[in-house]
Amino acid sequence: MCEGLDIQAAGVAAAGIKAAFEPTPAALGLFLAAGNFGLLFGAVAGGRIADRVGRKAVLVAAVGVFGLCSALTALAWDMPSLIAIRVLTGLGLGGAMPNLIALAADVSPERSRNSAIALTYIGMPLGGAVASSIIFVAASTQWRSVFLLGAVAPLVIAPLMVWLLPGDRPAAASQVRTADPRIGFRAIFADGRLPRTLLLWLAFLLSNLTLHLMLSWLPLLLQGRGLLRSDAALAQIGFNAGGAAAALLAGMVLDTRWRRASIGLSVAALPLALFLLANAPAAAAQMFALAVLLGAAILAASVILYGMAGGFYPPQARGAGVGSAIGVGRLGSLAGPAFAALLLAAGRPPQQILTSVLPIVVACGLCIILLTWRKPTA
């Protein structure tokens, strides 16, 4: 939830930042992408280090770092300082998610692993919904309060995690500490895993591009289509809430015999929801319903990918495997907001920006289908 709140905070605060600093569209896009730039390196390094020293220590440190940096974001005095601090925040954020997913996979029985990963992951969109709801109680000039709220929660939670969070599973921790330090990264390509790992990376890249474009720009795109600021904020809350519900449901169904049917439904729903959001009349109720559907489809696809990554690698390489997939996915997180910013700078209307994402989500769906139907290496 802390990560979701912080990631969403950038998009929620964008209108206030525009009024405060009057950035160019390119500078605003760089700000929206800056956190994901840090996330890229944090995810790869955090997962890799955790395979060697243990997941709990790295997870607690990552949460503390992004909490502190989120507080510093509220003190930024211009766009360069804002962008620099967001990069540092991203380093902490990046170290958190791969270790959350790997730890959930480590301590869960195989028959319910996807449900456990989904239950962990849905905190992200729920935190995003909290960030979006701030619009209803704070004026755009109070954008700094969004980052302050995003700082308080992780700084309170980090010491509680030291006390309450279960440590690494002893068998996994033992394997990690006695292994060759290079084995974690080598193992993600060993035993015939190379094609599946590369396909997983591509799917993460395309999925994160779509997700973070929407997290960063959806409120502004909907306002560009004619919605009031409050209606656009409500649609963003629906995007996150619908995504959380669908992600949890998808994780539960993935542990049943309906696994392939649910994956096919998610893959088909994503381009349909995006097409309708781009072309339907801009009525508040209709946009809200379509935002819920779009969030549900995107977050369900994300949970499917996290479940595949969490269950695909052995414990001694799980941090490196999940971290590398998330790290490659962060390239998409960088590209998504920047892609929308470039289209806006070129004068493209919101409808065209949304429509331009359609080939990306279709390609992502094909990757997921191939990963689903390709028999994994034992």
C-alpha positions in Angstrom: 0.0 0.0 0.0 2.9 2.4 0.8 4.4 1.7 -2.6 1.1 2.2 -4.4 0.4 5.5 -2.6 3.9 6.8 -3.4 3.8 5.8 -7.1 0.3 7.2 -7.5 1.3 10.4 -5.7 3.2 11.7 -8.7 0.2 11.6 -10.9 -2.1 13.0 -8.2 0.2 15.9 -7.5 0.9 16.7 -11.2 -1.8 19.4 -11.5 -0.5 21.2 -8.4 3.1 20.9 -9.6 2.1 22.4 -12.9 0.6 25.4 -11.1 3.6 25.7 -8.7 6.6 25.4 -11.1 5.0 25.8 -14.6 7.1 23.0 -16.1 7.1 22.2 -19.8 5.3 18.9 -20.8 8.7 17.3 -21.2 9.9 18.3 -17.7 6.6 17.1 -16.2 7.0 13.8 -18.1 10.5 13.5 -16.7 9.2 14.0 -13.2 6.6 11.4 -13.6 9.2 9.0 -15.0 12.0 9.8 -12.5 10.7 7.5 -9.7 10.6 4.6 -12.2 14.2 5.3 -13.2 15.3 4.7 -9.6 12.9 1.7 -9.4 14.7 0.0 -12.3 18.1 -0.1 -10.5 16.5 -0.7 -7.0 14.6 -3.8 -8.2 17.5 -5.5 -9.9 19.9 -4.7 -7.0 17.4 -5.3 -4.2 16.4 -8.8 -5.4 20.0 -9.8 -6.1 21.3 -8.6 -2.7 18.3 -10.3 -0.9 19.2 -13.7 -2.3 22.6 -13.3 -0.5 21.7 -11.6 2.8 18.0 -12.4 3.3 14.8 -10.8 2.1 13.6 -9.3 5.4 16.7 -7.0 5.9 16.6 -5.7 2.4 12.8 -5.2 2.5 12.9 -3.2 5.8 15.8 -1.0 4.5 14.0 -0.3 1.2 10.8 0.7 3.0 12.7 3.1 5.2 14.6 4.7 2.3 11.5 5.4 0.2 9.7 6.8 3.3 12.5 9.2 4.0 12.9 10.3 0.4 9.1 10.8 0.1 9.4 13.3 3.0 12.2 15.1 1.2 10.0 15.3 -2.0 7.6 17.6 0.0 10.5 20.0 0.5 11.5 20.3 -3.2 11.9 23.9 -4.4 12.0 23.5 -8.2 11.7 20.9 -10.9 15.3 19.7 -10.9 15.3 19.1 -7.1 11.9 17.4 -7.4 13.2 15.0 -10.2 16.4 14.2 -8.3 14.6 13.3 -5.1 12.1 11.1 -7.0 15.0 9.1 -8.5 16.2 8.4 -4.9 12.7 7.5 -3.8 12.6 5.0 -6.7 15.7 3.2 -5.5 13.9 2.4 -2.2 10.7 1.5 -3.9 12.5 -0.8 -6.3 14.0 -2.8 -3.5 10.6 -3.5 -1.9 8.4 -5.2 -4.4 10.6 -8.0 -5.6 11.3 -9.0 -2.0 7.6 -8.8 -1.0 6.8 -11.1 -3.9 9.7 -13.5 -3.3 9.0 -13.6 0.4 5.3 -14.4 -0.2 6.3 -17.2 -2.6 8.9 -18.6 -0.1 6.5 -19.0 2.7 3.4 -20.1 0.8 2.5 -23.7 -0.2 2.5 -24.3 -3.9 -1.3 -24.9 -4.1 -2.0 -21.4 -2.9 1.1 -19.5 -4.0 -0.8 -17.3 -6.6 -3.4 -16.3 -4.1 -0.7 -15.3 -1.6 1.2 -13.2 -4.2 -2.1 -11.6 -5.3 -3.0 -10.8 -1.7 0.3 -9.1 -1.2 0.2 -7.3 -4.6 -3.3 -5.7 -4.2 -1.9 -3.4 -1.6 -0.4 -1.4 -4.5 -3.6 -0.4 -6.2 -5.3 0.2 -2.8 -2.5 2.6 -1.9 -3.1 4.3 -5.2 -6.8 4.7 -4.4 -5.8 6.4 -1.1 -3.6 8.8 -3.0 -6.4 9.6 -5.5 -8.9 10.2 -2.8 -6.7 13.0 -1.4 -8.0 15.2 -4.3 -11.4 15.3 -2.6 -10.0 16.7 0.6 -7.1 18.8 -0.5 -6.7 21.6 -3.1 -4.2 21.2 -5.9 -2.0 23.8 -4.2 -1.6 21.3 -1.3 0.2 18.7 -3.5 3.1 18.5 -0.9 0.7 16.9 1.6 0.4 13.9 -0.7 4.1 13.2 -0.4 4.1 13.8 3.3 1.3 11.3 3.8 3.4 8.9 1.6 6.3 9.4 4.0 4.6 8.9 7.3 3.2 5.4 6.6 6.5 3.7 5.6 8.5 5.4 8.3 6.0 4.0 10.9 5.8 0.6 9.3 9.6 0.0 8.8 10.4 -0.5 12.6 7.2 -2.6 13.0 8.4 -4.9 10.2 11.6 -5.5 12.1 9.5 -6.8 15.0 6.6 -8.5 13.4 7.5 -9.7 9.9 8.5 -13.3 9.6 12.1 -13.9 8.4 13.2 -15.9 5.4 12.3 -19.5 5.4 15.2 -21.4 7.0 15.8 -23.7 4.0 15.8 -20.9 1.5 18.0 -18.7 3.7 20.5 -21.5 4.2 20.7 -22.1 0.5 21.2 -18.4 -0.2 24.0 -17.9 2.3 26.0 -20.9 1.2 25.6 -20.5 -2.5 28.1 -19.2 -5.0 27.2 -15.4 -5.1 26.9 -15.7 -8.9 24.4 -18.6 -8.9 21.3 -16.5 -8.4 21.6 -14.6 -11.6 22.9 -17.6 -13.6 20.1 -19.7 -12.4 17.4 -17.6 -14.0 18.7 -18.7 -17.4 19.8 -22.3 -16.5 17.9 -25.5 -17.1 16.1 -24.3 -20.2 14.7 -21.2 -18.6 16.3 -18.7 -21.1 13.3 -18.4 -23.6 10.7 -18.2 -20.9 12.7 -15.7 -18.9 13.1 -13.4 -22.0 9.4 -13.7 -22.7 8.6 -12.9 -19.1 10.8 -9.8 -19.3 9.1 -8.6 -22.4 5.6 -9.1 -20.9 6.7 -7.2 -17.8 8.1 -4.4 -20.0 4.8 -4.0 -21.9 2.6 -4.4 -18.9 4.4 -1.8 -16.8 4.5 0.6 -19.7 0.7 0.5 -19.8 0.1 0.5 -16.1 2.4 3.4 -15.3 1.2 5.5 -18.2 -2.3 5.2 -16.7 -1.2 5.7 -13.1 0.6 8.9 -14.1 -1.6 10.4 -16.8 -5.1 9.0 -16.6 -6.5 11.9 -14.5 -5.1 14.5 -16.8 -6.2 12.6 -19.9 -9.7 12.3 -18.6 -9.8 16.0 -17.8 -8.6 16.6 -21.4 -11.6 14.6 -22.6 -13.9 17.0 -20.7 -14.3 15.6 -17.2 -14.2 17.8 -14.1 -11.1 17.4 -11.9 -13.2 15.7 -9.2 -14.8 13.3 -11.7 -11.4 12.4 -13.1 -10.1 11.7 -9.6 -13.1 9.5 -8.9 -12.4 7.5 -12.1 -8.8 7.1 -10.9 -10.0 5.7 -7.6 -12.2 3.3 -9.6 -9.2 2.3 -11.7 -7.3 1.3 -8.5 -10.2 -0.2 -6.7 -11.3 -2.2 -9.7 -7.7 -3.3 -10.2 -7.4 -4.5 -6.6 -10.5 -6.5 -6.7 -9.7 -8.1 -10.0 -6.1 -8.8 -9.0 -7.2 -10.7 -5.9 -9.8 -12.6 -7.8 -7.3 -13.4 -10.6 -4.8 -14.8 -8.0 -7.4 -17.0 -6.4 -8.6 -18.4 -9.8 -5.0 -19.0 -10.9 -4.8 -21.7 -8.2 -7.8 -23.5 -9.7 -8.6 -25.5 -12.9 -10.1 -22.3 -14.4 -6.6 -20.8 -14.7 -6.3 -20.6 -18.4 -9.9 -19.4 -18.9 -9.3 -16.5 -16.5 -6.0 -15.6 -18.2 -7.7 -15.5 -21.6 -10.5 -13.3 -20.2 -8.0 -10.8 -18.7 -6.0 -10.7 -22.0 -9.2 -10.0 -24.1 -10.7 -7.4 -21.7 -7.6 -5.1 -21.7 -7.6 -3.9 -25.3 -11.5 -3.7 -25.3 -11.5 -1.5 -22.2 -8.8 0.8 -23.6 -10.6 1.2 -26.9 -13.9 2.0 -25.2 -12.2 4.5 -22.9 -10.6 6.3 -25.8 -13.8 6.5 -28.0 -16.9 6.4 -25.7 -18.7 9.7 -24.9 -17.0 11.5 -22.0 -19.9 11.1 -19.5 -18.7 10.9 -15.9 -20.6 7.7 -15.0 -19.5 6.0 -18.2 -15.8 7.0 -17.8 -15.9 5.8 -14.2 -17.2 2.3 -15.3 -14.6 2.1 -18.1 -11.8 3.1 -15.7 -12.8 0.4 -13.3 -12.8 -2.2 -16.2 -9.4 -0.9 -17.4 -7.9 -1.1 -14.0 -9.3 -4.6 -13.5 -7.8 -5.8 -16.7 -4.4 -4.2 -16.2 -3.9 -5.3 -12.6 -5.2 -8.8 -13.3 -2.5 -9.1 -16.0 0.1 -7.9 -13.5 -0.9 -10.5 -10.9 -0.7 -13.2 -13.6 2.9 -12.1 -14.4 4.0 -11.8 -10.7 2.6 -15.2 -10.1 4.5 -16.7 -13.0 7.7 -15.0 -11.8 7.3 -16.0 -8.2 6.7 -19.6 -9.0 9.1 -20.0 -11.9 12.5 -19.8 -10.1 14.0 -21.9 -7.3 14.3 -20.2 -3.8 18.0 -19.5 -4.1 17.4 -17.5 -7.3 13.9 -16.2 -6.7 15.0 -12.7 -5.6 17.2 -12.4 -8.7 14.5 -13.8 -11.0 11.7 -11.6 -9.7 13.9 -8.6 -9.3 15.3 -8.9 -12.9 11.8 -9.2 -14.3 10.6 -6.2 -12.3 13.7 -4.3 -13.3 13.1 -4.8 -17.0 9.5 -3.9 -16.4 10.7 -0.6 -14.9 12.0 0.3 -18.4 8.4 0.2 -19.4 7.5 2.3 -16.3 10.0 4.9 -17.6 8.8 4.7 -21.1 5.0 4.9 -20.4 4.8 8.4 -18.8 7.5 9.7 -21.2 5.6 8.3 -24.2 2.4 10.1 -23.2 4.4 13.3 -22.5 5.9 13.2 -26.0 2.5 12.7 -27.6 1.0 15.6 -25.6 4.0 17.8 -26.5 3.3 17.0 -30.2 -0.3 18.2 -29.8 -2.0 14.8 -29.8 -5.5 14.7 -28.1 -6.2 12.4 -25.3 -8.2 10.0 -27.5 -5.2 9.4 -29.8 -2.9 8.9 -26.8 -5.1 6.2 -25.4 -5.6 4.6 -28.8 -1.8 4.5 -29.4 -1.4 2.2 -26.4 -3.6 -0.5 -28.1 -0.8 -2.3 -30.0 1.2 -2.4 -26.8 -1.5 -4.2 -24.8 -2.2 -6.6 -27.6 1.5 -7.6 -27.7 1.5 -7.9 -23.9 -1.5 -10.2 -24.1 0.2 -12.4 -26.7 3.3 -12.8 -24.4 1.0 -13.8 -21.5 -0.7 -16.4 -23.7 2.6 -17.9 -24.8 3.8 -18.0 -21.2 0.6 -19.7 -20.1 0.6 -22.4 -22.8 4.3 -23.0 -22.9 5.1 -25.9 -20.6 7.6 -24.6 -18.0 10.9 -26.4 -17.2 10.5 -28.6 -14.1 
